[in-house]
Amino acid sequence: MNLKSLKNKSPFKIITNIYILILTVFIIWMLFLDENSYLTHREFNEEIKELETWIDYHKQKIAIDKETIEKLKDSLELERYAREKYLMKKENEDLYIIEFDTIKK
């Protein structure tokens, strides 16, 4: 098989066509080498999903905090919250903290 017989075959003609070569280089460039390549877009899409999850988490936290604020508008609820969370007490009270051991023997 010599070079002349190879040039006359149709797969070789298609592969060596200048338009096919330029198109192939262009596709490789756009998919892998360009600043806006497919790989970069895939990384950005993953980051967008992570940020949307982060936003949903914080929206839920905001809703819980709004509920807490609404509850704390009641003076009795405010007093209960201060006693539980910040260990506050009235002036003539004694405060005993009881911790339960969760380790089973």
N, CA, C and O of each residue as an XYZ file, in Angstrom:
420
protein
N       0.843     -1.179      0.000
C       0.000      0.000      0.000
C       0.887      1.240      0.000
O       1.656      1.467      0.934
N       0.772      2.022     -1.036
C       1.579      3.224     -1.116
C       0.717      4.463     -0.847
O      -0.489      4.355     -0.624
N       1.325      5.590     -0.870
C       0.659      6.841     -0.523
C      -0.429      7.215     -1.517
O      -1.453      7.768     -1.117
N      -0.238      6.928     -2.802
C      -1.244      7.268     -3.817
C      -2.521      6.458     -3.634
O      -3.624      6.988     -3.770
N      -2.374      5.220     -3.338
C      -3.582      4.397     -3.140
C      -4.303      4.793     -1.846
O      -5.527      4.696     -1.761
N      -3.543      5.236     -0.847
C      -4.145      5.676      0.408
C      -4.912      6.985      0.218
O      -5.967      7.178      0.823
N      -4.394      7.877     -0.610
C      -5.055      9.160     -0.863
C      -6.366      8.982     -1.603
O      -7.261      9.817     -1.464
N      -6.506      7.945     -2.366
C      -7.709      7.737     -3.165
C      -8.849      7.100     -2.370
O      -9.977      7.058     -2.862
N      -8.599      6.615     -1.187
C      -9.657      5.991     -0.392
C     -10.515      7.077      0.249
O     -10.012      8.130      0.642
N     -11.823      6.808      0.352
C     -12.761      7.832      0.829
C     -12.568      8.217      2.304
O     -12.706      9.402      2.608
N     -12.260      7.304      3.247
C     -12.053      7.763      4.639
C     -10.882      8.741      4.749
O     -10.953      9.712      5.502
N      -9.837      8.495      4.022
C      -8.687      9.394      4.051
C      -9.048     10.761      3.474
O      -8.593     11.787      3.979
N      -9.859     10.779      2.426
C     -10.287     12.046      1.823
C     -11.135     12.851      2.812
O     -11.009     14.072      2.905
N     -11.984     12.158      3.535
C     -12.850     12.849      4.502
C     -12.022     13.399      5.658
O     -12.219     14.538      6.081
N     -11.100     12.594      6.164
C     -10.283     13.014      7.308
C      -9.359     14.168      6.942
O      -9.125     15.053      7.766
N      -8.841     14.174      5.749
C      -7.901     15.218      5.343
C      -8.590     16.448      4.740
O      -7.917     17.390      4.322
N      -9.879     16.444      4.696
C     -10.603     17.610      4.212
C     -10.328     18.781      5.159
O     -10.399     18.632      6.379
N     -10.019     19.933      4.592
C      -9.630     21.102      5.387
C     -10.767     21.566      6.304
O     -10.519     22.019      7.421
N     -11.981     21.453      5.842
C     -13.117     21.879      6.660
C     -13.313     20.953      7.866
O     -13.623     21.406      8.968
N     -13.130     19.682      7.643
C     -13.239     18.714      8.740
C     -12.123     18.948      9.754
O     -12.367     18.882     10.959
N     -10.933     19.213      9.300
C      -9.813     19.477     10.202
C     -10.057     20.733     11.034
O      -9.845     20.737     12.246
N     -10.500     21.781     10.378
C     -10.767     23.030     11.103
C     -11.909     22.843     12.095
O     -11.833     23.333     13.222
N     -12.957     22.147     11.691
C     -14.085     21.878     12.589
C     -13.659     21.043     13.795
O     -14.100     21.300     14.915
N     -12.820     20.063     13.575
C     -12.324     19.223     14.665
C     -11.499     20.039     15.661
O     -11.682     19.919     16.872
N     -10.607     20.852     15.153
C      -9.793     21.709     16.029
C     -10.694     22.668     16.799
O     -10.499     22.882     17.996
N     -11.669     23.239     16.120
C     -12.589     24.172     16.777
C     -13.376     23.493     17.899
O     -13.525     24.059     18.982
N     -13.876     22.294     17.646
C     -14.658     21.564     18.659
C     -13.782     21.214     19.860
O     -14.200     21.378     21.006
N     -12.589     20.741     19.602
C     -11.675     20.425     20.711
C     -11.351     21.681     21.512
O     -11.318     21.654     22.742
N     -11.114     22.777     20.804
C     -10.817     24.045     21.482
C     -11.984     24.477     22.356
O     -11.778     24.856     23.509
N     -13.200     24.429     21.835
C     -14.364     24.913     22.579
C     -14.727     23.988     23.749
O     -15.211     24.461     24.777
N     -14.502     22.704     23.607
C     -14.871     21.786     24.674
C     -13.861     21.751     25.815
O     -14.257     21.578     26.968
N     -12.588     21.907     25.534
C     -11.589     21.672     26.559
C     -10.655     22.850     26.842
O     -10.223     23.012     27.984
N     -10.336     23.657     25.872
C      -9.276     24.650     26.048
C      -9.765     26.070     26.278
O      -9.025     26.886     26.828
N     -10.950     26.381     25.886
C     -11.456     27.741     25.971
C     -11.809     28.119     27.405
O     -12.033     27.246     28.244
N     -11.859     29.401     27.682
C     -12.247     29.902     29.008
C     -13.693     29.532     29.333
O     -14.025     29.321     30.499
N     -14.539     29.451     28.342
C     -15.941     29.087     28.527
C     -16.192     27.647     28.085
O     -17.207     27.356     27.451
N     -15.284     26.762     28.415
C     -15.375     25.385     27.957
C     -16.481     24.626     28.687
O     -17.047     25.096     29.674
N     -16.758     23.462     28.173
C     -17.769     22.593     28.774
C     -17.384     22.224     30.202
O     -18.247     22.180     31.079
N     -16.135     21.966     30.443
C     -15.672     21.598     31.779
C     -15.892     22.739     32.777
O     -16.290     22.506     33.919
N     -15.633     23.953     32.344
C     -15.848     25.110     33.209
C     -17.324     25.281     33.515
O     -17.691     25.565     34.655
N     -18.162     25.113     32.526
C     -19.608     25.231     32.739
C     -20.107     24.163     33.695
O     -20.987     24.426     34.515
N     -19.558     22.967     33.599
C     -19.968     21.891     34.502
C     -19.592     22.221     35.941
O     -20.375     21.959     36.854
N     -18.408     22.791     36.162
C     -17.988     23.209     37.506
C     -18.899     24.310     38.035
O     -19.279     24.299     39.206
N     -19.246     25.259     37.172
C     -20.136     26.344     37.596
C     -21.519     25.818     37.960
O     -22.123     26.290     38.923
N     -22.026     24.854     37.210
C     -23.335     24.278     37.528
C     -23.316     23.564     38.872
O     -24.288     23.647     39.622
N     -22.234     22.866     39.190
C     -22.113     22.218     40.495
C     -22.077     23.258     41.610
O     -22.695     23.071     42.658
N     -21.361     24.341     41.385
C     -21.287     25.406     42.388
C     -22.655     26.065     42.579
O     -23.022     26.409     43.703
N     -23.397     26.240     41.511
C     -24.746     26.813     41.602
C     -25.648     25.919     42.435
O     -26.422     26.418     43.252
N     -25.565     24.598     42.244
C     -26.374     23.674     43.034
C     -26.024     23.751     44.510
O     -26.915     23.739     45.360
N     -24.729     23.832     44.826
C     -24.304     23.959     46.218
C     -24.834     25.252     46.833
O     -25.305     25.252     47.971
N     -24.759     26.336     46.094
C     -25.229     27.622     46.618
C     -26.740     27.642     46.786
O     -27.241     28.251     47.731
N     -27.475     26.994     45.897
C     -28.926     26.915     46.053
C     -29.294     26.102     47.290
O     -30.244     26.443     47.994
N     -28.556     25.037     47.558
C     -28.775     24.254     48.779
C     -28.491     25.113     50.001
O     -29.240     25.071     50.977
N     -27.421     25.886     49.955
C     -27.048     26.785     51.043
C     -28.139     27.829     51.280
O     -28.474     28.131     52.425
N     -28.682     28.370     50.216
C     -29.752     29.367     50.318
C     -31.000     28.750     50.944
O     -31.618     29.361     51.815
N     -31.376     27.547     50.512
C     -32.550     26.874     51.085
C     -32.373     26.619     52.576
O     -33.308     26.803     53.356
N     -31.180     26.199     52.969
C     -30.899     25.950     54.385
C     -31.095     27.226     55.195
O     -31.722     27.203     56.255
N     -30.565     28.327     54.703
C     -30.662     29.583     55.442
C     -32.082     30.155     55.426
O     -32.483     30.827     56.376
N     -32.830     29.902     54.382
C     -34.240     30.315     54.383
C     -35.016     29.582     55.464
O     -35.875     30.165     56.126
N     -34.712     28.302     55.640
C     -35.365     27.535     56.710
C     -34.961     28.068     58.076
O     -35.800     28.179     58.971
N     -33.680     28.399     58.245
C     -33.222     28.962     59.517
C     -33.907     30.306     59.795
O     -34.263     30.592     60.938
N     -34.091     31.118     58.775
C     -34.758     32.412     58.935
C     -36.198     32.204     59.361
O     -36.694     32.928     60.224
N     -36.882     31.227     58.774
C     -38.270     30.944     59.145
C     -38.358     30.503     60.604
O     -39.265     30.919     61.324
N     -37.425     29.667     61.040
C     -37.413     29.223     62.435
C     -37.156     30.406     63.365
O     -37.799     30.530     64.407
N     -36.229     31.263     62.992
C     -35.932     32.432     63.823
C     -37.115     33.398     63.888
O     -37.360     34.005     64.930
N     -37.852     33.545     62.782
C     -39.039     34.402     62.800
C     -40.092     33.848     63.748
O     -40.748     34.603     64.465
N     -40.254     32.512     63.751
C     -41.187     31.893     64.685
C     -40.759     32.155     66.126
O     -41.591     32.457     66.982
N     -39.471     32.039     66.386
C     -38.948     32.292     67.734
C     -39.192     33.736     68.145
O     -39.569     34.001     69.286
N     -38.984     34.656     67.240
C     -39.209     36.075     67.549
C     -40.680     36.327     67.867
O     -41.005     37.078     68.786
N     -41.556     35.697     67.104
C     -42.989     35.853     67.380
C     -43.346     35.293     68.760
O     -44.144     35.886     69.486
N     -42.758     34.158     69.116
C     -43.020     33.576     70.431
C     -42.487     34.466     71.548
O     -43.108     34.566     72.606
N     -41.355     35.108     71.330
C     -40.715     35.916     72.372
C     -41.411     37.245     72.617
O     -41.029     37.978     73.529
N     -42.410     37.566     71.834
C     -43.179     38.778     72.091
C     -44.033     38.633     73.342
O     -44.430     39.632     73.942
N     -44.321     37.392     73.739
C     -45.037     37.108     74.977
C     -44.024     37.141     76.127
O     -42.961     36.530     76.025
N     -44.340     37.850     77.224
C     -43.383     38.019     78.318
C     -43.079     36.694     79.019
O     -41.939     36.462     79.421
N     -44.075     35.825     79.170
C     -43.824     34.534     79.819
C     -42.899     33.666     78.962
O     -42.013     32.983     79.476
N     -43.115     33.705     77.695
C     -42.266     32.931     76.782
C     -40.843     33.489     76.767
O     -39.875     32.733     76.682
N     -40.723     34.804     76.849
C     -39.411     35.442     76.894
C     -38.663     35.028     78.156
O     -37.466     34.743     78.109
N     -39.365     34.995     79.273
C     -38.751     34.583     80.533
C     -38.297     33.125     80.463
O     -37.194     32.799     80.902
N     -39.134     32.253     79.919
C     -38.780     30.840     79.778
C     -37.546     30.671     78.886
O     -36.651     29.884     79.193
N     -37.511     31.407     77.797
C     -36.377     31.326     76.863
C     -35.084     31.791     77.548
O     -34.036     31.163     77.394
N     -35.164     32.883     78.296
C     -33.974     33.400     78.981
C     -33.479     32.412     80.028
O     -32.272     32.238     80.198
N     -34.398     31.770     80.726
C     -34.004     30.790     81.742
C     -33.351     29.562     81.100
O     -32.351     29.055     81.608
N     -33.904     29.093     80.003
C     -33.388     27.867     79.375
C     -32.089     28.094     78.615
O     -31.141     27.321     78.752
N     -32.047     29.134     77.828
C     -30.896     29.335     76.941
C     -29.724     30.040     77.624
O     -28.566     29.700     77.382
N     -30.021     31.006     78.462
C     -28.965     31.835     79.035
C     -28.783     31.628     80.530
O     -27.999     32.334     81.165
N     -29.507     30.656     81.100
C     -29.411     30.300     82.508
C     -29.619     31.499     83.432
O     -28.954     31.624     84.460
N     -30.539     32.370     83.060
C     -30.861     33.522     83.890
C     -31.809     33.098     85.004
O     -32.521     32.100     84.892
N     -31.801     33.880     86.084
C     -32.664     33.557     87.214
C     -33.145     34.844     87.854
O     -32.601     35.925     87.626
N     -34.182     34.691     88.662
C     -34.654     35.835     89.430
C     -33.698     36.078     90.586
O     -32.840     35.245     90.880
N     -33.850     37.214     91.233
C     -32.881     37.617     92.245
C     -32.820     36.658     93.435
O     -31.726     36.386     93.928
N     -33.930     36.147     93.905
C     -33.955     35.309     95.097
C     -34.060     33.818     94.775
O     -34.519     33.041     95.613
N     -33.654     33.417     93.605
C     -33.757     32.018     93.213
C     -32.380     31.363     93.214
O     -31.354     32.022     93.046
N     -32.392     30.064     93.406
C     -31.183     29.266     93.219
C     -31.354     28.478     91.933
O     -32.451     28.015     91.621
N     -30.300     28.332     91.210
C     -30.352     27.655     89.923
C     -29.522     26.381     89.993
O     -28.339     26.420     90.330
N     -30.145     25.259     89.674
C     -29.463     23.968     89.658
C     -29.474     23.442     88.227
O     -30.531     23.318     87.609
N     -28.315     23.140     87.720
C     -28.196     22.611     86.371
C     -27.993     21.110     86.481
O     -27.052     20.646     87.124
N     -28.877     20.360     85.852
C     -28.797     18.906     85.889
C     -28.433     18.427     84.490
O     -29.155     18.685     83.527
N     -27.326     17.738     84.390
C     -26.899     17.192     83.111
C     -27.078     15.686     83.157
O     -26.712     15.038     84.137
N     -27.632     15.142     82.111
C     -27.844     13.707     82.028
C     -26.681     13.083     81.282
O     -26.256     13.567     80.233
N     -26.181     12.001     81.846
C     -25.084     11.276     81.200
C     -25.687     10.370     80.129
O     -26.534      9.529     80.432
N     -25.258     10.536     78.893
C     -25.825      9.763     77.802
C     -25.040      8.497     77.514
O     -25.441      7.703     76.663
N     -23.941      8.298     78.200
C     -23.118      7.111     77.969
C     -23.667      5.978     78.819
O     -23.769      6.097     80.040
N     -24.016      4.888     78.171
C     -24.537      3.719     78.889
C     -23.378      2.808     79.273
O     -22.462      2.581     78.483
N     -23.431      2.293     80.492
C     -22.364      1.407     80.952
C     -22.806     -0.013     80.946
O     -22.034     -0.902     81.305
